Amino acid sequence: MSKRYHRILLTGAAGNLGQVLRASLPVHCECLRVSDKDDISNPSAHEETVICDLADPVACLAMTKNVDMVVHMGGQSIEGTWESVLNSNIIGFYNIYEGCRKNGVRRLIWGSSNHAIGYYPRTEIIDASAAPRPDTNYGVSKIYGEALAQYYWDKYHLESVSIRIGSCFEEPSDRRMLATWMSFRDFRHLIDRCLISPRVGHTIVYGMSDNDEKLWDNTMAAHLGYRPRDNAEIYREKVEALSAQKSIDDAMFKFHGGGFTAQPHFDDPVS
């Protein structure tokens, strides 16, 4: 079977989710360009490596040249200093979009976060139309990214899929993840659907498996054809044995964003 694309760019390739995708993306392309801010070890024969600081617009322009699709998993992945979030997730994301626009990239698929809507109470199931309620500077940066994705679609017809990733790990490790977990298999399947769906405009989709306990409704992203197969429920007994039940008033269980909502402002001095 012929490859669908000549070249796909994967940023954040040295990270946990980047490593997961390095194994699955080659089925879609003749060449996988993998990038990170540090050197990438053990590149495969079908990979070409690029070291790139996302805050460098010239480097981002070069990195996105001769690319059909971008899967962007780079940037700041948790709360951090404002300077770090600004450079990686705001300035850096703008640089990625400008590189895509100027180089004629067709579509950008990227890792947004549930922390963009972290202050919704767990008693409320929401879909992609819910207003932003970020829980940290990191969450604010993801709202910026989603706004940028909408802007570039409306003005430049550059398609995007913003994946509000919940908790993507090999298996859930605490009680909150029984609702927010997405397996690696379902993550790869979701990325596949984002790549092959004929038209996405700007789509926001929640990155979650088919868990019995749900916080999010993906009806508005049904056109992607994402059909998760895994369910955190099979881990419930194991998870509950390892973690004590907490009060409903505990931040971990009160809000969609869990413990992020209880974090102090990152740049405040530690008392």
N, C-alpha and C positions, 0 to 999 in steps of 0.2 A: 504494500500500500504506500502511495506517495505521501510525503510529508505535506501538511496543510500550509506551513509557513517556512520561509527560508531561514529567518533568524528571529528568535525571541530573546529579549533581555530579561534576566532575573536579577534584581537588586537584593541586597541583604542575603546573598547566597551563602555566607559563612554562618548565618544564624540557624536556630533550630528549625524554623519553618522553611527557610531557604534550602537546608539540607534535605528536607522531605521532598521538596519540589525538584531538586536536581535529579532525582531518580525517576521522576514521572514526566517532566516536560519534554524530554527528547523525542517522545513518540509524536509530538506535534511539529517538530522543526528539524531542519537539516543541521542547524548550528544553534547552540545555546550559549549566549553571551552571559557570563556570570560575573557579578560585580559585588564588591564590598569595600569598606574603607581600609581594610587590611588585606594582606596577601591571602589568596585562596589556595589551600593546599590540595595536592593530588587532583588536578583537573583531568577530566576524561578526554578521550580523543575528539569527541564531538563538541567540546567546550572551548570557548576562548575567554580568557580572564581579563578583567579590567579593575584596577584599583581606582576608586573615585570617592572624593569627599563631596557629599551632596550639596554642601554650601558653596561649591565652586561652580559657577554657571558655565564656564568654558569647558570644564571636565564633563559636566552633564550633557552639554550639547554634543560633544564628541562621543560620549557613551551611547547616546540614542540614535546615532547615525546608522543608516542602513538596517533598521530594525522594523519588523512588522508589528509586533505586539510587545508590551512591557508588562511584566508581573513585578510589582514594586512591593517588596517586603523589607526594604531598608529603612533606616531612620531610628529615632529613639523609640524603644519598645515598651518602656515603663515611665512612670513619673521621674523627673529629674530637675536639674536647675533650669531656670527660664532660658538661660543662654543656650544650653544643650537642646532643649525642646525647640527653641526658635531656629537655631541653625539647621537642625536635622529635619524637623517636621513641618516647618513653615517656609523658611527660605529654601531649604533643600527640596521640598515638594514643588514649590513654584518653579525652581530650576529644572526639575524633571518634566513638568508640564510644558515649559517653554521649549525644552529640547525636543519633546514629542511633537509639539506644534510646528516648529521650524523644520523638523526632519520628516514630517508627513507620517508619523506613526498613527496607525489606525485605531488602536484601543489600548487603554491602560487599566489594568486590574490591580487593586492595591488593598493592603491591609489597614482598614479603619479599625474601630474598636467599639465594644459595648460601653466603654467609658465615655463615649460621646453622649450617651443617654443614661449615665450612671445614677442620677438622682431620682429616677422613677422608682416608686415603691414596688416591692416584689408582689404586692397584691394586684398590680395592674399589668396585663399583657398588652404589649404595644406592637405596632407595625412600623414600616418605614416612614409613614406620614407623621409620626410623633415629633413634636418640637424638640430641639436639642436641650439636653440638661446635663452638661458635662460635669464630671466630678473632680477634675484636676487640671493643671496646665496641660498635661498630656491629653486629656479628653478634649480640651479646648482646641488643641492642635488638630485633632481628628475632625472636629466640626469645620475648622478652616479647610482641611483637605476635601471634605465632602462639598463644601461651597465652591471650592476651586474646580472640582470635578463637574459640578453642574454648570458653572460659568463656561468652562471650555467646551462642554457639549452644546450649550445654547448658542454661543458666539462663534465657535470654530468647528462644530460638529466632530469633535474628537471624543469618541465614546469612552466611557468609564464604567467599571463596576467597583463600588465601594463595599468591601466586605467587613461588616461589623463583627469582628472575631470575638467569640466568647472566651473559652478556655481550651486552646488546642494543644493537647498533650496525648501521649500514648494511651493513658487512661486517667479518669478523674481521681484526684487525690484528697478532696474535701467535700463536705456536704453541699456547698454552694455549686460546685461543678456538676452535681447531679442534674442541674438545670442548664448550665452554661457550656457544658463540654461539647467539643467537636473532635472526633477521632481523626487520626492522620489519613485513614482511608477516605472518610467523607470530605476532608479538606482537599485531597487530591481530586476527588470527583467534582467538587464545587469549582475548582480552578479549571478543570477540563471543560465544564459546562460554560464557564465565562469565556473561554477561548473559542468554542465552537458555535455558540448561539449566534444566529445570523444578525441580530440587531439588539442592542442593549440600551442605546441612548446613554442616560446615566441611571444606573440601577443601584439601589441600596439593598443589600441582602444580609441577613443575620447568619453568621457562621456558627452553626450549631448542628449537632446530630439529632436523630429522631428520638429525643429523650421523652420519657413519660412526663416529667416535670418541665414545663415550658414557661419562659418569660416573654418570648417573641413570636410574632406571626409573620411568616414569609409569603403570604398570599400575594403581595405586591411584586414579588420577584419570581412568580410562578413561571413566567416566560423563559427563565433560564433553564428550566428542566432539571433543577437540583432535586435529587431524590436520595436523601441520606439513608444509610442502611444500619448504622450502629445506634446503640441506645445505652446511655449511662446506667440505666436501671440494673443491668447485670452486675454492676460493681457496687450496688447499694450496700449489701451486707458487709463487704470488705471495707468500704469507706466509713460506714457508721461504726464499725468496730475500732477504727483507728482515730476517729475524731468525735469529741463529745458534742452533744446537742447544745446549741446556744439559744439564748433568749431571742424572741422575735424583734426585740428592740436593739439587739446587737447589729452594728453596721453591716457586718458580713451577710446578714440575712434580711435586713430591713430594706435595702436598696439594690437595684440591678447591678450597680458598680461594686458592691461588696465592700471590702476593706479600704478601697481607694477613697470612699466618701469620708472615712475617719482619719485620713492622713492630714497632718498639719501642712501649712504652706511650705513647700520644699526649701525655699530660700531663707526662711526664718532661722535665726540662730537657735541652736539647741540649748535649752536652759539646763 
